[in-house]
Amino acid sequence: MLRKPKSRRLTIFLLKQDVQLPNDAIEPDEEMNWKSLPLDPGVGVGTFFWKWKDPRVPEWVEFVSPLIGAVPDGLKTASASGLLVIKVGERFFAITFGYGRSLLNPDTIEPAFGLKVCLNRIDPSRIRSMDTKTYEDVVVAKKTQVSKNSNVPTFGIDISTDILRAVTGIPRDTEFARALSGADALVVNRPLNPTDLITYCGDLLAAFSESTYKESFSWIDDLAPTEKSIAVQLDAMMLTQLQNRDTSTTYLAVPDVIEWEDIDAFQIAGARDIDYDDLDLNRYLGDLGADVAMLSLDLLKRRAVRVRYSRTGETASKWKLYQCIVSEQQMSDRLYVLLEGRWFSVSEDLSHQVNAYCDSLPSSAFQFPPAKNGESEPVYNKRLRDEFPEQLLWLDTRVERPGGASSSIEVCDILTMSGEFVHIKRKSASSTLSHLFAQGSVSAEAFIRDGVLRDKIRTEIETRPDLVQREKWLALIPDHEHVVSRSNMTVSYAVITHSRGTRSWLPFFSKLNLMQHGRILANLQVNITMTRIDIE
């Protein structure tokens, strides 16, 4: 009687086509700190790599010992890493065990292999979780799970701004797998004999080549991988900018969802082991000093970004610097973005939609004077108040929300006599325009729906000494007994920047974010303007 194979949870990577030998898949930093054995010739072509760390006393024992007066006997931990590299047809697959992912060279991994297999094979009505990222001047990573299998709308995905990075669901054919999770790697759960692994990987390769995903997930093609020849040109453009310390369209971001509470500091190779609280491109380029002119693509792809863990004090190489770069480049009337070490072209439809929306936004009716060089946003706002006391009301203060809510609302920075609620931000490499746009939509909704909040604002206006035209300002803030006239209300965004052009001074993902919040304001039936404030 044949024994039923045991159910296995396997993490499987497809390696790039230029991987010719199993050893090509090994991370160069690992040097020779591993052992290996070839596959049995009767099974196929491949190699199993492994390494281990000797048992040691966990770091937390030192903290506990004084409380119990002794060090517990035999309390030690050990870790092991395994990596199986096998050839299937003309391609190599890598299956990781334990901490085997640390052995694998990230440059050899076929991007989005697991995601593509998942989207081609899962039942769109039986999705369990979705991981998305929203890129702007900060990267927002979200993992959304549901209590039972559901379809895409249940997850609240905004297909215009959220980029799908991973998905978990149930396949249409449960013989293929009981469950699938896919990002770069594919995580499968199914009964499998070890001798059937090569055959199964052949099935995965076929699933990777399908285009079934277009039926339910066609929007993921809004970002399409670029050809290598184009990527080479884009890398050269970005590299020249970095050598000249130009970070206007480039910044650093953690490429994975991480446990922030366990991170003590980041370190970036080339910066003399300096600790970084966060990945900061401008500071890193400054720390390089004159060496910034020597930056090369090879260095960006070889230099490690390390993480020091607060729990153990150990430092581990986590990513390559190139994987942490987010950049936007325009070439031949096409927009390209570098995300997680891969260049993508933005679909013409999405690009046109975003640009058309942003170009359609009018500027504020108020003529903002230029900001002074080096003038901060709060100082600029106060200068506006002093120069235009009869036209502008300075409201750059937070109003506590009623009802015991823990958060407070900044209704706007400046209120104009024509009813514009102005939100001002100085655009710099470290500023977050995403916060500016969210502030406008959140505060507008609160102002419209929360009469007690409006009463608090009115009280603040009434108690200000020497306020010019107090009654006219109060007329713009209905009390809780009256309804806000939405058609007369305008949310006005104003960005202080050196950049020129129409909306080209905004990065693409900022414009995408602006469009999203503009739609929220449109649903509230509120007007919106977008203004650039020049710097002298």
Summary of the structure (lengths in Angstrom):
residues: 536
radius of gyration: 27.6
end to end distance: 85.0
largest distance: 94.8
contacts: 1563
relative contact order: 0.09
helix: 34%
strand: 32%
